Amino acid sequence: SGTLHAEAVDRMLEEAETWQRLDDHDHIVSVVDYGAEPLPWIAMERMDAGDLSGRAGELPFEQALWTAIAITKAIRHAHRAGVAHLDLKPENVLFRSVENGCDVPKVADWGLSRHLLKHPQSVEGLSPHYAAPEQFDTDRGPADDLTDVYQLGAVCYELFTGRPTFTGDPTNVMHQTLSERPAAPSAVADVPPALDDVLLTALATEKADRYDDVVSFRDDLQDLFTAR
């Protein structure tokens, strides 16, 4: 067990190092410090305004769109550094309050990224409502940057509509994720139909049908913003 503990400590320190390497971005939570004693720990900047799960479906459309673009930019920054997040969910998007401005969203918890890349068969620790099809079925290919595109689509879907792409128990959600297309956002919430294509492209079951990269996703979100 000593060896297992040592491996877990090493892995966490490696994850903290990876996270700290990314945190020079306005929309990634900063790591203040980290260490191994007496137990592995990470101290991050204070995020005082809750997470995205408490705001899903509640923000005005323009603010929701700005939030979605900000999160997408954070993931783009990580991808340029060679890191996929692989565990994007509303609870991992935290907010910091700002005087005279919108609360700033920042992506946190970069811990699963390395771990899943080393152990792609493992679904332990995944959040079924936001996992991509290939995270349930490895025949569909490895978890990678396009997995983040899907997960971003799932997070943004809930951000705009106030509900997840699929509902039910984890097994039911997994089967729907593998075989079904979510309802169009404009069919379940008061959002412009132009948003439907953007989110449903990100949420394509097959990787080949998704955006080629997170930049294309970001650009289409920005086009919606400028079209308002």
N, C-alpha and C positions, 0 to 999 in steps of 0.2 A: 504494500500500500504506500510505502515511502516513495517508491519509484513512480507510482501513479500520481501521487501528490506533487512530486517534483515536475512531472510532465505537465500537469494541469497549471502549475505556477508558471512554468516556462511559456506555455501557450498563452496564458493571460497577459504576461509581460510583453510577449510578441504582439498580441492584439492591441495592447495599450500603445505600443510603439507605432504600430500601423496607424491607429486612430490619430495619434499626435502628429504624424507626418501629413495628415490630411486637413488638420484643423485651422489652417491659415485661410479659411474661406468664410465669408460672411454668413453662410447658411449651414455650417457644420459646427456642432457644439465643441467648444475648446476643451482640451485636456489640460488641467492645471498641473497635475503631478500624478505619479503612480509609484507603486512599490510592492514588495513581496512580504513584508513583515508587519504585524505578526501573521496576517493573512493577506493574500493578494488584494490590492485595492486600487481604485482609480478615482481621483478627484477631478470633477469637471466644473466648468463655469456654472454659475447659478442661473437656472432657467425658472423664472418666477411666475409664469403665466399658463401653466398646465400643458396638456398635449393635444394633438389634433382630434383625438377621439371625443373630446368634450365640445368640439366646434363643428363637427361634421354636419353638413346640411344647415348650419346656422349662419354662416358668413354671407354677406352680400356677394353677388356673383363676381364683381370686379376684384374684391378682396380675396375670394377663393381662388380666382384665376392667378392673381399675383402670388399667392401662397404656393400654388401648384408649380408655377414657373421657378420660384425660388428653390423649392425642393429638388426640382429637376436639374437646376444648375449645380446644386451640391453634389448630386450623383455624377454628373458630367465631370466635375472636378476630380472625384475619386477614380473614375474610370481612366482619366488621363494619367493618373498615378499608378494604374494597374490594379486597382482594388475594386471588387464588386461587393456591395453591401449584403445582399441575399437574405435579409430579414427585415425588409421595409414593411412597416405597419403603422397605423395612426399613433400608437403609443410611443413609437420611436421618432416622432416629429414633435419636438418641444418648442415652446414659445417663450420669448423674453419680452417683457413689456417695455415700451418706448414712449417717452413723453412726447405728446403732440404728433403721434404717428401710429401706423398699424403695428401690432405686435409682430416681432420678427420670428419666423419659423426657422428652426435649425434641426438637422438630422443628427441623431445620437445613436449610440449602441452599435458600434462597428465590430462587435465581438464575434459574430457568427461567420463573418466573411471568410477569414482564413480557415476556420475550422471546417466549414462545409466544403471548401475547395479541396481540402485534404481527405475528407471523408464523404465523398459525394453520395454514397449509398444511404447515409443517415438522414432520417427525417426527424430525429429527435430535436426538439427545440424549435421546430417550424411552427408558424401560425397558419393553420389550414386555410383561413379565410383570405389570406394574402399570398399564399405560396403559388408558384407557377406550376403548370402541368409537369414540367421536367423534374421538379423536385419530388413529385410523387412517383414518376415513371421514368427511370433513368434510360430507358430505350429511346426516349425523345431527345437525348443529348445531355451534356453536362450542364450544371448550374453555372451561369456566366453573366456577362453584361446584359444579355437579352432577358435573363431572369429578372434583373433589376427593372428593365423596361416594363415587363408584365406586372411586377409588384408595384411599381409607380402607378401604373394604370389602375390597379385595384385600390390603392390609397386615394388617388384622385377621384375615382368613382364614388367612394364613400364621402370624401370631402365635399363634392358637389351635390350629391343626392341624399346624404344622411343615412345611407344604408349600404351594407356590403354587396359585392357582386352576387353572391349566393348565400342562402341562409339554410340553417339546419344543423344537425350534429356534424362533427368533423368528418365522419365517413361519407355522409351524404354530400357535404361540400366538396370533398375530394373527387367524388364521382362526377359531380356537375362541372368542376374545374377541368377535368380530363375530357369531357365530351360536349359541354354546352356553351352557348354564347350568352353572356348576360343580357338582360333587358336593356334597351337603349336608354341612356340617362334621361333624355327628354320625355320618355314614356313614364318615368317614375318620379320626376322632379321638375320644377319650373326652371329649366335651363335651356339655352338655345340649342336647336337641333344640330347646329354646326359642331357642337361639342361631341355629338354621338360618334362620328367617324374617328375623331382623334382618340377618344378613350377606347373604343372597340378595336382600333388598330393595335394599340398598346396591349390590349387584352386578348389578342389572337391566341388560340390554343397552340397552333404550330409556330415555332420560332420564325420560320421563313415568311410567315404572314405578318409579323410584327414590324415595327420600325426597325431599320437596320442598326440604329444606335440611338442613344438618349438625346443626341443633338437634334435629330429630326423631330422627335417628340416635343422637345423644348420649342423648336421653331414653329411648330403648328399651334402650340399653346400661345406663343407670342403673337402669331398672326390673328388669333381670336381676340387678343387683347387690343391690338391696334385697330381691329375692325369695329370695336365698340363705339 
